[in-house]
Every structure is written in C-alpha cells, then in structure tokens.
Amino acid sequence: MNRRTVIRSATGVAALAAIGTAEGTAGTAFAATSSSSSSSSTSSAYSLEFDSTAWSYDATNDVYYQVGKVYVTNPAATDYENLSIYVPGAYLTATANSDGTTYTAKINRKGTVGQYSGHTAPIVIPVNTPGYAQQAPATSYSYTSVSEYLEAGLIYVWPGLRGRNSSTSTRSDAAPWGVTDLKAAIRFLRYNRGVLPGSTDDIVLFGMSGGGAQDTVAGTSGDSPLFDPYLRTIGAAMEDAHGRPLSDAVAGVMAWCPITDLAEANLSYEWNMGQFASTSTRASTMWTSAYSKDLAKAWPKYLNRLGLRDEHGRRLELTESSNGTYLSGSYYDHLIGVITTSLNDFLSDNTFPYTITTQGGPPGSGQTGTSTTYETVADYIAYLNTDSTWVTYDATTNTATVSGLEGFVNSQKTANKPVGAFDGYSRGQGENSVFAMGLNAPSHFAPLTRDVIKANETTYATYSDWNSAYGSAAYDSDFAQKDSVGKDIFWRGDAYNPLYFISPAFDGYRRSRVAPHWRIRTGIMQGDTANTTEINVQLALLNYGVRDVDFATVWAMAHTMAERTGDATANFISWVESIVKK
C-alpha cells in the first residue's frame, strides 16, 4: 500500500517516535517536545504580545474583555484571524487609564469565582463551524452570549476561524485552514500565559456538527507536524519569548454530532444506511444504485484494517452475511449493542406519556418538526415495529432488545443524503468545498471513493445516466493539485482525519498530543452521518489509551446538541468542572 490508499499498514508504525501520549497533561504538559522555527517576520504590523493596557470593563456584570486581537503576525485574513477574550472581574486587578474607557490589568491569582481562581480557571473555546464553515469573530461585546460560562468561573475565548465559505478571489480558506487558525489561537494564549489569567493547561474546545468535527481534529492532532507549514505561513506563535517551543494541544474536547472522518464517510454511509434504501439516487435504474452497493462493500475492508477493539480487548470486525452487506461479525454485534444501549437509556431516562418531536431541519433553520405523544412504552415499541419487528420489550425489567440494523435504519435512521453523501460524484456536496482549491472550485478529496469508482466505472457506464465526468480521472486530476503551501489532498486529508492520529492503521499514530478528556454526544436518529462515525472515534481513543471518554448516543435525537437529560450548555460546564484538577 502507498500514501494514496490513505489507510496504511501498521507494520513498523509502532517504532515511530511518539511526540505525546494521552497521559501527563498537567504542569508543563503543553510545552511542545520538538523544536520549531519561530514566528514569521518581525517586521509585521501585528504582534503576538497581548496588550494588558487595553482591557474594557463591564461594571454591571464584572467582566473584563478585549475584542479583535489579531493572534498571528502574518494573517491571511484579519477579518477572521482575530479573537476576543472574556474574563470574570475577580481574575484581574485593574486601574483605569487616562482615556477614561480602558484599563490596565494584571492577573489576580487569588481572585476566585466558584471553585476557580485567576490561576486555575479553565479556558473554553467554541468551535461553531457548521459544515466546516468559517467562524466569524466577535465585532462587539455582548455579555448575554458568554454569561453562563463566566458565571461558572470559566474564561471564554472566541477566535475567528476561516472555513469553506470564507474564500475570496485571492485566498482559499479550505482545509486545513480552519483548524490551523484554531491552533494558532491556542498558541497565542500560551505565548501570553504570563499576562493572561486562567490555566493554559486546561483549554477545552466545544462544538457541534462541523464544529464538533474540527474540535475533534484539533483534539487528536495536538502539535502534529502536518500543521507546521501552515502555522508558520501565518506567523503563529511557534516558540515563546524565551525560544521554548509552544504547543497547540488541548486538555479536553466536547463534540456533539462530529461529522468526521470525511475520507471514508461515503463508504460508511452506504454500509450503515444506503444499503437499505431503494429510492432516489439508490433506485435500481440509476448508476448510483450500483455505486451505493460498491461503496457499502468497500467499507468493511476499511473497517477491518483499523484493528479496533472493544473494552474487553476483543478485535472488532465485520464478516460476510447471508443477507445484506457484511451484517455480521463482532463489530456488527458491537454496533447493535450501542443502539440497544441508547434505546434502554431512553427508556430509563424518561417517563410515559412521552412526546417526541422530530427535527424539522438543520439546527438554526427555523423549520419545525412534528410532535407525537405515546401514552405507554408499549405504544412506543409498537410504533417502532410498525413496518417490521426489530425491537422486543420486557415490561418487567423495562428493557428492550434490538435485533438488527435494517429494522432500526428503516424505522429511525433513513438515508437523507444522495449516494456520494460527502465527496459527491459531481463535486456537489458541501464537503467538496471543504477541500476546495480556490473560490468556487470544489474538489474531490476521498481516495477510498476514487478507488471504488475506478474499479467499477465500466459497469457504471452501462447505465444511461452515467457521465464520464464522474469517472476516476476527475479524482486523479483534483488529487494532483497542490494548495498555496504546496501540499496535496493526501496531506490535507490526513490533517483533517482524527483517526490518522489515533489509529495504528495510519502513519500519524502517536505523532501528536491527544487530549486526555473527551465528551462525545450524538443524536442516534440523524441521517447526516453513519452511526459508525462517533463509535469509531470513541473506540480509537480508548484503544489509544485515553482513559476519560464520556460517550453516549442519544435516542430520539437527530443532528443537534443531543443530551440524554438536561441542558447542553449546563452539562458541558459541569463536565469541564469534573475534568479539571482542583
């Protein structure tokens, strides 16, 4: 196998020098262990030094803040590459400047809010990038948007990040620039740790969907050399003022419905859901029906090479089955177990009568769903079994058993994306823009998909709706292009694949610092991605040696900030409190 197969053999990989492990994140854990060249041009108009004389103050809510600080010395996009920081007033000692509006402040290490002090307060960073889009920076101060975090004693840092929709005619902001900017912002905080309150050893990222994906990438790729050329290009802080290497690793990641890994997502989507559909692009008269089947067949081969293991050390694999595509084996049993656990958690968490409201559209779309009330558990189980019996229920123990994937998918998780759900055959999916080579230039990015096309395009060409533009040559043409830093799609794809850093099947294994604390939540009913997406990240983290992975699939929830109970923000804040050393 070579680089273009994306997944590599694990032979010899264990011998690679490890940059970091899941353990040992306290104290100096986030000082990088390998030297890097320092930040770019000292003649830049932008400085990495944080201005402690430029604080603004909200007296009503006792908050010091700064808005619009550029966090690199050679920004490609000053409209995005700037951040805002919001600090509880107790963490700073300040004096008013002569202008009457700004303050000069220094850290008050003994000032406290709840369990934290100006020395120990965690720093939380939102990654709100749906569909891997850009995150606009704050342009003005608003207490409302950060109040819950500050009242809990957290420090809130809001960086602008480039993304798939922020490119211009002279600048491509496609991957890996979004995560690169995030890493640069983290490095900026560590560069200025002597003048900023809070603990830069306790930086926690949180995001949903594409944001959950990008914080997952950042959380697995701490200090990865794949990002170094990008960081240097924009003048990120590579060393502190004394020449000591800086780190962009983080302590924790909160990911809701992370849409990743994109490189294999076409395959897993068809195996998990597409193989049970027969309409739209999966209708038998269309070439994409054959394409769907071939993608589904290719995914088990990929999955089996990952070498995933469950909590008992059992190797998880898929095997051929008499019905369907590889609906057998230890991995299949594990997946059915996850689905069963999700349903039983739902039955345990809730009482009946219970009203379920379907999601009307993507979060923030304003589309309303429909609500249905089920008087008893038996009524709800009967609803689940409307088309076929795939759930059995024991009223004595209030537990359910799921018999198979097909019944679950047809009832609760039907495919809502076309074949080629992520890397579209005509480059028409949003993710094609994530790896665009320029403005309005979406690109193919998935070598595993290209391999399926190449192996089967003679068959696809027998269908009347086939177009030669969909063939493997289009993928090869896109893969041959290089971005402004001189890197091809293989480099960029690896940088945006969390499994590249945590699975021994890839060359990046143990060549990064992986966050030691994870909280992953996903709505199990979402048709946006396969169940396998979050499951494989969880398994790979555990197999890597990360001890703290709080994982749950949430029944009756789709693509949203899914929680079994309670409020997502409140739950996140409580989780941060639980992982930070007092």
Secondary structure as GFF3:
##gff-version 3
##sequence-region A 1 582
A	DSSP	three_ten_helix	3	5	.	.	.	ID=ss1
A	DSSP	three_ten_helix	13	15	.	.	.	ID=ss2
A	DSSP	beta_strand	56	58	.	.	.	ID=ss3
A	DSSP	beta_strand	63	70	.	.	.	ID=ss4
A	DSSP	beta_strand	82	88	.	.	.	ID=ss5
A	DSSP	three_ten_helix	89	91	.	.	.	ID=ss6
A	DSSP	beta_strand	92	96	.	.	.	ID=ss7
A	DSSP	beta_strand	103	107	.	.	.	ID=ss8
A	DSSP	beta_strand	112	113	.	.	.	ID=ss9
A	DSSP	beta_strand	116	117	.	.	.	ID=ss10
A	DSSP	beta_strand	123	127	.	.	.	ID=ss11
A	DSSP	three_ten_helix	130	132	.	.	.	ID=ss12
A	DSSP	alpha_helix	147	151	.	.	.	ID=ss13
A	DSSP	beta_strand	155	159	.	.	.	ID=ss14
A	DSSP	alpha_helix	177	191	.	.	.	ID=ss15
A	DSSP	beta_strand	203	208	.	.	.	ID=ss16
A	DSSP	alpha_helix	210	220	.	.	.	ID=ss17
A	DSSP	three_ten_helix	225	227	.	.	.	ID=ss18
A	DSSP	alpha_helix	228	233	.	.	.	ID=ss19
A	DSSP	beta_strand	252	256	.	.	.	ID=ss20
A	DSSP	alpha_helix	262	272	.	.	.	ID=ss21
A	DSSP	three_ten_helix	274	276	.	.	.	ID=ss22
A	DSSP	three_ten_helix	280	282	.	.	.	ID=ss23
A	DSSP	alpha_helix	287	306	.	.	.	ID=ss24
A	DSSP	alpha_helix	330	349	.	.	.	ID=ss25
A	DSSP	beta_strand	354	357	.	.	.	ID=ss26
A	DSSP	beta_strand	371	374	.	.	.	ID=ss27
A	DSSP	alpha_helix	377	384	.	.	.	ID=ss28
A	DSSP	beta_strand	391	394	.	.	.	ID=ss29
A	DSSP	beta_strand	399	402	.	.	.	ID=ss30
A	DSSP	alpha_helix	405	412	.	.	.	ID=ss31
A	DSSP	alpha_helix	430	434	.	.	.	ID=ss32
A	DSSP	alpha_helix	447	460	.	.	.	ID=ss33
A	DSSP	three_ten_helix	468	470	.	.	.	ID=ss34
A	DSSP	alpha_helix	472	480	.	.	.	ID=ss35
A	DSSP	alpha_helix	489	495	.	.	.	ID=ss36
A	DSSP	alpha_helix	498	502	.	.	.	ID=ss37
A	DSSP	beta_strand	517	523	.	.	.	ID=ss38
A	DSSP	alpha_helix	532	544	.	.	.	ID=ss39
A	DSSP	beta_strand	548	554	.	.	.	ID=ss40
A	DSSP	alpha_helix	568	579	.	.	.	ID=ss41
###
